[in-house]
Amino acid sequence: MKRWPWLLPAFALALAACAQEGGPAGRGRQVYLAQCTACHNSDPSKNGPLGPAIKGSSRELLEARVLRGAYPPGYKPKRGTAIMQPMPQLASALDELAAFLK
């Protein structure tokens, strides 16, 4: 064991990375990359070609935009466009998507 003192920390780091990628935020990242990056930037903190930066978006906003194509009451949109279409097929992934964008 003394020959490879780096082995245990490296193994622990690899396990932590796998757990994080498989957790809610990791699954949300997969949904985001597959469904959102055509309009939003692959880095959600930056504006995309059609959609604004959405890092930090509330679950309420995600639910309104993704499921209904609307905005929550009193919300002021970042852009004055109505391009985004509802994607109700993502209803079961909203918690994970919110965890990733948090």
N, CA and C atoms as a LAMMPS dump frame, in Angstrom:
ITEM: TIMESTEP
0
ITEM: NUMBER OF ATOMS
306
ITEM: BOX BOUNDS ff ff ff
-5.0000000000000000e+02 5.0000000000000000e+02
-5.0000000000000000e+02 5.0000000000000000e+02
-5.0000000000000000e+02 5.0000000000000000e+02
ITEM: ATOMS id mol type element x y z
1 1 1 N 0.82 -1.193 0
2 1 2 C 0 0 0
3 1 3 C 0.866 1.26 0
4 2 1 N 2.076 1.184 0.568
5 2 2 C 2.943 2.357 0.625
6 2 3 C 3.499 2.717 -0.742
7 3 1 N 3.433 1.795 -1.678
8 3 2 C 3.971 2.073 -3.003
9 3 3 C 3.059 3.007 -3.795
10 4 1 N 1.769 3.005 -3.495
11 4 2 C 0.812 3.825 -4.234
12 4 3 C -0.024 4.653 -3.271
13 5 1 N 0.577 5.619 -2.591
14 5 2 C -0.174 6.404 -1.606
15 5 3 C -1.255 7.276 -2.258
16 6 1 N -1.152 7.532 -3.529
17 6 2 C -2.122 8.358 -4.246
18 6 3 C -3.361 7.572 -4.642
19 7 1 N -3.311 6.236 -4.564
20 7 2 C -4.393 5.399 -5.056
21 7 3 C -5.704 5.618 -4.308
22 8 1 N -5.667 5.662 -2.995
23 8 2 C -6.895 5.821 -2.214
24 8 3 C -7.553 7.181 -2.471
25 9 1 N -6.819 8.302 -2.419
26 9 2 C -7.46 9.588 -2.727
27 9 3 C -8.003 9.648 -4.16
28 10 1 N -7.284 9.072 -5.098
29 10 2 C -7.749 9.078 -6.488
30 10 3 C -9.032 8.27 -6.629
31 11 1 N -9.095 7.129 -5.957
32 11 2 C -10.291 6.29 -5.991
33 11 3 C -11.474 7.021 -5.362
34 12 1 N -11.255 7.696 -4.245
35 12 2 C -12.319 8.451 -3.576
36 12 3 C -12.82 9.587 -4.467
37 13 1 N -11.918 10.254 -5.135
38 13 2 C -12.291 11.336 -6.047
39 13 3 C -13.106 10.8 -7.219
40 14 1 N -12.727 9.679 -7.773
41 14 2 C -13.464 9.073 -8.885
42 14 3 C -14.863 8.666 -8.449
43 15 1 N -14.996 8.104 -7.266
44 15 2 C -16.313 7.718 -6.757
45 15 3 C -17.196 8.943 -6.553
46 16 1 N -16.642 10.007 -6.028
47 16 2 C -17.409 11.23 -5.81
48 16 3 C -17.892 11.814 -7.132
49 17 1 N -17.047 11.797 -8.145
50 17 2 C -17.433 12.314 -9.457
51 17 3 C -18.55 11.479 -10.063
52 18 1 N -18.47 10.166 -9.935
53 18 2 C -19.517 9.297 -10.461
54 18 3 C -20.833 9.52 -9.735
55 19 1 N -20.78 9.67 -8.431
56 19 2 C -21.998 9.884 -7.649
57 19 3 C -22.652 11.204 -8.022
58 20 1 N -21.843 12.243 -8.215
59 20 2 C -22.385 13.547 -8.566
60 20 3 C -23.015 13.509 -9.954
61 21 1 N -22.374 12.88 -10.898
62 21 2 C -22.898 12.802 -12.265
63 21 3 C -24.188 12 -12.316
64 22 1 N -24.327 11.018 -11.439
65 22 2 C -25.53 10.198 -11.435
66 22 3 C -26.63 10.755 -10.559
67 23 1 N -26.348 11.774 -9.754
68 23 2 C -27.346 12.375 -8.878
69 23 3 C -28.301 13.248 -9.661
70 24 1 N -29.212 13.927 -8.952
71 24 2 C -30.199 14.778 -9.63
72 24 3 C -29.574 15.836 -10.546
73 25 1 N -28.532 16.523 -10.086
74 25 2 C -27.901 17.55 -10.92
75 25 3 C -27.245 16.934 -12.151
76 26 1 N -26.65 15.758 -12.006
77 26 2 C -26.041 15.076 -13.152
78 26 3 C -27.075 14.671 -14.181
79 27 1 N -28.205 14.154 -13.695
80 27 2 C -29.288 13.793 -14.63
81 27 3 C -29.871 15.05 -15.263
82 28 1 N -29.981 16.129 -14.492
83 28 2 C -30.465 17.399 -15.039
84 28 3 C -29.535 17.947 -16.1
85 29 1 N -28.244 17.773 -15.895
86 29 2 C -27.256 18.205 -16.898
87 29 3 C -27.461 17.44 -18.2
88 30 1 N -27.706 16.148 -18.091
89 30 2 C -27.935 15.331 -19.289
90 30 3 C -29.182 15.808 -20.028
91 31 1 N -30.257 16.094 -19.296
92 31 2 C -31.488 16.605 -19.909
93 31 3 C -31.206 17.946 -20.579
94 32 1 N -30.521 18.831 -19.861
95 32 2 C -30.209 20.15 -20.399
96 32 3 C -29.412 20.052 -21.698
97 33 1 N -28.36 19.249 -21.684
98 33 2 C -27.526 19.12 -22.882
99 33 3 C -28.296 18.517 -24.046
100 34 1 N -29.197 17.587 -23.769
101 34 2 C -29.955 16.927 -24.836
102 34 3 C -31.118 17.773 -25.35
103 35 1 N -31.744 18.557 -24.484
104 35 2 C -32.992 19.225 -24.861
105 35 3 C -32.9 20.746 -24.992
106 36 1 N -31.942 21.371 -24.348
107 36 2 C -31.964 22.828 -24.235
108 36 3 C -30.884 23.559 -25.023
109 37 1 N -29.805 22.862 -25.349
110 37 2 C -28.657 23.57 -25.932
111 37 3 C -28.832 23.938 -27.399
112 38 1 N -29.898 23.53 -28.024
113 38 2 C -30.141 24.002 -29.39
114 38 3 C -30.426 25.5 -29.383
115 39 1 N -31.013 25.987 -28.299
116 39 2 C -31.339 27.417 -28.193
117 39 3 C -30.539 28.127 -27.108
118 40 1 N -30.278 27.431 -26.007
119 40 2 C -29.522 27.997 -24.897
120 40 3 C -28.079 27.525 -25
121 41 1 N -27.177 28.278 -24.428
122 41 2 C -25.756 27.942 -24.448
123 41 3 C -25.512 26.652 -23.683
124 42 1 N -24.51 25.878 -24.065
125 42 2 C -24.173 24.673 -23.318
126 42 3 C -23.719 25.019 -21.902
127 43 1 N -23.27 26.244 -21.686
128 43 2 C -22.996 26.769 -20.35
129 43 3 C -24.209 27.611 -19.963
130 44 1 N -25.063 27.12 -19.049
131 44 2 C -26.314 27.827 -18.748
132 44 3 C -26.132 29.212 -18.133
133 45 1 N -24.905 29.593 -17.784
134 45 2 C -24.678 30.935 -17.256
135 45 3 C -24.45 31.959 -18.372
136 46 1 N -24.436 31.488 -19.619
137 46 2 C -24.199 32.377 -20.763
138 46 3 C -25.404 32.373 -21.695
139 47 1 N -25.601 33.474 -22.396
140 47 2 C -26.67 33.558 -23.38
141 47 3 C -26.399 32.602 -24.534
142 48 1 N -27.462 32.034 -25.062
143 48 2 C -27.356 31.16 -26.212
144 48 3 C -27.732 31.897 -27.481
145 49 1 N -27.742 31.207 -28.626
146 49 2 C -28.073 31.865 -29.881
147 49 3 C -29.517 32.377 -29.924
148 50 1 N -30.432 31.697 -29.258
149 50 2 C -31.834 32.126 -29.225
150 50 3 C -32.344 32.382 -27.817
151 51 1 N -31.873 31.597 -26.865
152 51 2 C -32.368 31.701 -25.492
153 51 3 C -31.375 32.375 -24.569
154 52 1 N -31.89 33.013 -23.52
155 52 2 C -31.002 33.7 -22.576
156 52 3 C -30.317 32.726 -21.631
157 53 1 N -29.373 33.243 -20.876
158 53 2 C -28.749 32.471 -19.796
159 53 3 C -29.853 32.084 -18.811
160 54 1 N -29.818 30.837 -18.347
161 54 2 C -30.883 30.387 -17.445
162 54 3 C -30.361 29.802 -16.145
163 55 1 N -29.084 29.945 -15.893
164 55 2 C -28.532 29.464 -14.612
165 55 3 C -29.239 30.198 -13.481
166 56 1 N -29.633 29.454 -12.456
167 56 2 C -30.313 30.046 -11.311
168 56 3 C -31.814 30.184 -11.486
169 57 1 N -32.359 29.705 -12.599
170 57 2 C -33.805 29.782 -12.814
171 57 3 C -34.547 28.984 -11.747
172 58 1 N -35.622 29.549 -11.245
173 58 2 C -36.405 28.869 -10.215
174 58 3 C -37.186 27.702 -10.812
175 59 1 N -37.564 26.786 -9.953
176 59 2 C -38.387 25.657 -10.401
177 59 3 C -39.71 26.171 -10.95
178 60 1 N -40.245 27.225 -10.328
179 60 2 C -41.512 27.812 -10.786
180 60 3 C -41.387 28.315 -12.228
181 61 1 N -40.284 28.991 -12.528
182 61 2 C -40.063 29.479 -13.893
183 61 3 C -39.884 28.314 -14.857
184 62 1 N -39.104 27.324 -14.465
185 62 2 C -38.898 26.163 -15.337
186 62 3 C -40.217 25.463 -15.636
187 63 1 N -41.031 25.279 -14.612
188 63 2 C -42.316 24.611 -14.812
189 63 3 C -43.192 25.405 -15.778
190 64 1 N -43.272 26.705 -15.59
191 64 2 C -44.104 27.54 -16.464
192 64 3 C -43.597 27.522 -17.907
193 65 1 N -42.283 27.706 -18.075
194 65 2 C -41.726 27.778 -19.428
195 65 3 C -41.71 26.421 -20.118
196 66 1 N -41.212 25.4 -19.428
197 66 2 C -41.035 24.093 -20.057
198 66 3 C -42.375 23.398 -20.288
199 67 1 N -43.258 23.438 -19.318
200 67 2 C -44.513 22.69 -19.456
201 67 3 C -45.595 23.459 -20.193
202 68 1 N -45.656 24.786 -19.986
203 68 2 C -46.771 25.552 -20.571
204 68 3 C -46.349 26.596 -21.589
205 69 1 N -45.061 26.865 -21.701
206 69 2 C -44.6 27.898 -22.621
207 69 3 C -45.003 29.292 -22.17
208 70 1 N -45.242 29.463 -20.87
209 70 2 C -45.694 30.735 -20.305
210 70 3 C -44.669 31.221 -19.281
211 71 1 N -45 32.31 -18.618
212 71 2 C -44.178 32.83 -17.533
213 71 3 C -45.004 32.807 -16.249
214 72 1 N -44.347 32.681 -15.103
215 72 2 C -45.079 32.769 -13.839
216 72 3 C -45.654 34.187 -13.677
217 73 1 N -46.714 34.333 -12.91
218 73 2 C -47.286 35.67 -12.695
219 73 3 C -46.251 36.647 -12.147
220 74 1 N -46.19 37.82 -12.754
221 74 2 C -45.292 38.868 -12.305
222 74 3 C -43.856 38.756 -12.788
223 75 1 N -43.518 37.714 -13.534
224 75 2 C -42.147 37.535 -14.008
225 75 3 C -41.905 38.415 -15.22
226 76 1 N -40.757 39.122 -15.239
227 76 2 C -40.388 39.945 -16.391
228 76 3 C -39.37 39.172 -17.224
229 77 1 N -39.723 38.777 -18.454
230 77 2 C -38.809 37.995 -19.303
231 77 3 C -37.516 38.749 -19.609
232 78 1 N -36.436 37.985 -19.781
233 78 2 C -35.141 38.56 -20.137
234 78 3 C -35.13 39.019 -21.592
235 79 1 N -35.916 38.332 -22.416
236 79 2 C -36.023 38.672 -23.84
237 79 3 C -37.5 38.733 -24.203
238 80 1 N -37.83 39.557 -25.148
239 80 2 C -39.224 39.728 -25.546
240 80 3 C -39.641 38.815 -26.682
241 81 1 N -39.167 37.593 -26.696
242 81 2 C -39.531 36.67 -27.764
243 81 3 C -40.447 35.58 -27.223
244 82 1 N -41.13 34.922 -28.137
245 82 2 C -42.018 33.818 -27.755
246 82 3 C -41.673 32.581 -28.581
247 83 1 N -40.384 32.328 -28.752
248 83 2 C -39.926 31.219 -29.586
249 83 3 C -40.074 29.874 -28.891
250 84 1 N -39.816 29.839 -27.585
251 84 2 C -39.806 28.566 -26.869
252 84 3 C -41.186 27.919 -26.849
253 85 1 N -41.195 26.688 -27.292
254 85 2 C -42.419 25.896 -27.308
255 85 3 C -42.487 25.036 -26.051
256 86 1 N -43.685 24.729 -25.565
257 86 2 C -43.805 23.835 -24.401
258 86 3 C -43.205 22.461 -24.707
259 87 1 N -42.621 21.855 -23.698
260 87 2 C -42.041 20.513 -23.818
261 87 3 C -42.574 19.653 -22.658
262 88 1 N -43.858 19.326 -22.676
263 88 2 C -44.457 18.594 -21.549
264 88 3 C -43.826 17.228 -21.308
265 89 1 N -43.13 16.688 -22.275
266 89 2 C -42.468 15.393 -22.099
267 89 3 C -41.354 15.464 -21.058
268 90 1 N -40.952 16.671 -20.671
269 90 2 C -39.895 16.838 -19.674
270 90 3 C -40.437 17.018 -18.256
271 91 1 N -41.726 16.842 -18.065
272 91 2 C -42.341 17.057 -16.746
273 91 3 C -41.648 16.251 -15.655
274 92 1 N -41.318 15.015 -15.934
275 92 2 C -40.698 14.165 -14.905
276 92 3 C -39.243 14.527 -14.64
277 93 1 N -38.66 15.398 -15.447
278 93 2 C -37.248 15.771 -15.277
279 93 3 C -37.066 17.176 -14.704
280 94 1 N -38.15 17.849 -14.338
281 94 2 C -38.032 19.233 -13.875
282 94 3 C -37.202 19.374 -12.601
283 95 1 N -37.356 18.468 -11.647
284 95 2 C -36.573 18.565 -10.414
285 95 3 C -35.085 18.428 -10.699
286 96 1 N -34.731 17.488 -11.571
287 96 2 C -33.324 17.304 -11.927
288 96 3 C -32.788 18.498 -12.693
289 97 1 N -33.592 19.038 -13.617
290 97 2 C -33.181 20.195 -14.381
291 97 3 C -32.967 21.389 -13.45
292 98 1 N -33.879 21.578 -12.495
293 98 2 C -33.733 22.662 -11.516
294 98 3 C -32.481 22.465 -10.668
295 99 1 N -32.182 21.219 -10.298
296 99 2 C -30.97 20.938 -9.501
297 99 3 C -29.724 21.3 -10.292
298 100 1 N -29.706 21.005 -11.58
299 100 2 C -28.545 21.333 -12.409
300 100 3 C -28.402 22.849 -12.563
301 101 1 N -29.487 23.562 -12.758
302 101 2 C -29.42 24.995 -13.018
303 101 3 C -29.239 25.827 -11.756
304 102 1 N -29.384 25.222 -10.601
305 102 2 C -29.281 25.912 -9.31
306 102 3 C -27.96 26.625 -9.138
